[in-house]
Amino acid sequence: MNQNKKFALAGGGYCLYAPRFPRFQHAPGFADEAAIGNALVPSVFFLAVLEGRQALTLQCKQVEMDHGKAVLTYEDGNGLKLTERRFLSQDDRFVSELEFHNTSKNEREVTVVMWTTTDPEGEPVSLEGDSFRIRRGLKTTDAPDVPADIHYSSPDSKGARCLQGFFAEGGSDRPDFEETPWFDMEALPTPRAKRPMEKPSPIVPGSRVYAGLFRPISLKGGGKAAHRFEANVTFKGKGVTFRARRPDAKDENGWNAFWDKVPRFSCDNKEIERVVKHRFGLLYLLRQGQGAGLFSSPAFCEGNGPFHQPTAFSTPAIMREARWLQDPSMARGCLKLFFDNLHHNGQVPGRVYMAGLNSNDFYHADWGGGFESLDAMHGDKATKKAVLMAMQRYVKWLANNRDPEGSGLTDIVNHFEAGQEFSRRYTVIDGKADRAIEFTEQFRLKGIDASVFRYRMVKWLHAVAEEIQEKAMANRFQAEVEVILDTIRRKMWDDKAGIFMDLDPASRRKTNVKAAVGFYPLATDIPNTKQVDAMLDLLSNRNEFWTKYPVPSIAISDSTYDPNGRWKGTRKGCPWNGRVWPMLNSHIMEGLTYWAERGNKKAQKLANELLKKTIAMVSGEAEGTTEANSFEHYHPVTGIGSRYRGIDLYLHSYLLDNIFRIACGFAIRFGEVQDDPIGDAIDFRLQGMPLGNKLYDVERKNGRLKVQLQ
């Protein structure tokens, strides 16, 4: 299967069809991996067309995307044409709409069979006459089970009948009707009454349950018939009871509702144009509604596969992407979701699951930068008041648990919680740091990224407290700001290397590891001009960080640098010893912009060059394709993304901010659009850009910026 041809389907509910490694994407139904909440299932349902008890061999002739739906055309070679419209609805229905066309003159009798398999544990499968139902707590690795209730049916008209369910050993999970228990039977069996399946005794380990339904279809010569098959997912369990409203039949997957509120962007640079469209497309696919369990606010998942849940590591960046949507509720919801679910001790959860939290799960994240950027476009005192007290609790937790000595610097205690595992940043402190398997304390390292994030958050909260007239709180934040700034500038700066570094709290010495996160202070007022110049020299050094496609996560000169993603000889899923991560690039481009705005010519040049090279990676240009992508990390020399991971829907950078600020040359400040190019700004048109409660058309033509209220 060519990974370039993968497609993803979503409806804005809690389910996603975006298989990491699809094998059967061109078979009818949902035969590949899907996410139900944060749980991954190997398939949802299979479809087969029978004629004379034999399954027809259907060849997929064409695949197209139409308003977020996959349209697949099949032929059997004997005059039968089948068109499948496959999509997910807003209320979490996996839907296959089938349209049959008998192009021959002969009458044909076919039968469509829909089936799935499940484990024999838990509540028995309920056989309900013309449908069947599976209730399960879908298991995940270290997260609470997802309490799913899935109803399989053919709801458009009468005629479907439930198949007798069977327990069976073995099976390959292929969408082959020949493997089912019904294949070699004289006729398709039906249960005698509506009732749950009875479990046999004993149940052999490795057994599975086959459940299905069928619908006979008569097709005259030249005749057509249309039928719909679906699996409707609802959630019901401990602390969770959720059934979404049925959506408008004309917009079941929410395509029109979403894209009607997306600004329309166009420019002569087609690589930039398709990246912008792709970034909005990611927001469409990864959005989630509200109301189910702990999901108190609408938000976005981090990605597909195991990343299909809101994650603190990426959420501040997602807020910056989502702020460009005309509806600010999703971006604000990202913030509220995490701070509504704060742990009792004040710790922000690393991930929020529908049915619970993991107390060990934690990520350092740029909450201050994300919140400040969101407020610049969608200022809202109600949001500030809603989260301020919770954020203050989090700041206290950081001080007590990640800076117990009151140094002003912030500790990282395992190689996961900074989201940057497998790096010499940690093994220089603890040789076994890369063996950690849980979010538990293993060492103490004063992290430059974690300290900058804390600084940005405290500084922003000071401004918020001032605005809503919480004077005592504002004074406390201001005192903390001054301590953190002074300590980072004095103790984490390495003058010889020309970069900020992590600090070993035991020896009180810098680690001498040149990691790309050492450039994060560029986006703040922490470094002085001399330090800025030194960092720019190091960043642009081709023997250190300026690869063909920068910026590698660790310097080329580092002994562990490996552009191929290997750590100690093994290619890793998330290596931070030389791969290029778009999140890093976004933070560094923000820092370069900060100093370019202040007249630094070298920062201006590097900002423009880094954006061009980043666009080359994520637009497909580096691979010679015209398909934009969003992988976790990229090769610093070839610019090719981590296809081997299967994670190709990943939101952890804020490229829309980078593009509009650097390439388009405008900034959002003081409640207005300001013309402030930091290089050769491109001509573009952005229609329906939100700012406050108004929409604007922003256009640059022949170098001149024009802003018009809609």
Secondary structure, DSSP 8 states (H G I E B T S, - for coil): --GGG---EE-SSSEEE--SS-SSTTSSEE-S-EEETTEEES-SEEEEEEETTEE---EEEEEEEETTEEEEEEE-SSSEEEEEEEEE-TT-EEEEEEEEEE-SSS-EEEEEEEEEEE-SSSS--EE-SS-EEEEEEE--SSS--EEEEEEEE-TTSS--EE---EEEE-----S-GGGSTTTTSSS----SSSEE----SS--TTEEEEEEEEEEEEE-TT-EEEEEEEEEEEEEETTEEE------GGGTT-HHHHHTTS-EEEES-HHHHHHHHHHHHHHHHHEE-S-STT--S-EE-SBSGGG-S-BTTTHHHHHHHHTTSS-THHHHHHHHHHHHT--TTS---SB-BTTB--TT------HHHHHHHHHHHS--HHHHHHHHHHHHHHHHHHHHHH-TT--S--EE-SSSTTS--SSHHHHTT-TTGGG--SSS----EE-HHHHHHHHHHHHHHHHHHHHTT-HHHHHHHHHHHHHHHHHHHHHSEETTTTEE--EETTTTEE----BGGGGGGGGSS-S-HHHHHHHHHHHT-TTTT--SS--BSB-TTSTT--TT-EETTEE-SS--SS-B-HHHHHHHHHHHHHHHTTT-HHHHHHHHHHHHHHHHHHTSGGGT-S---B-S-B-TTT--B-GGG---BB--S-HHHHIIIIIS-EEEETTEEEE--SS----EEEEEEEETTEEEEEEEETTEEEEEE-
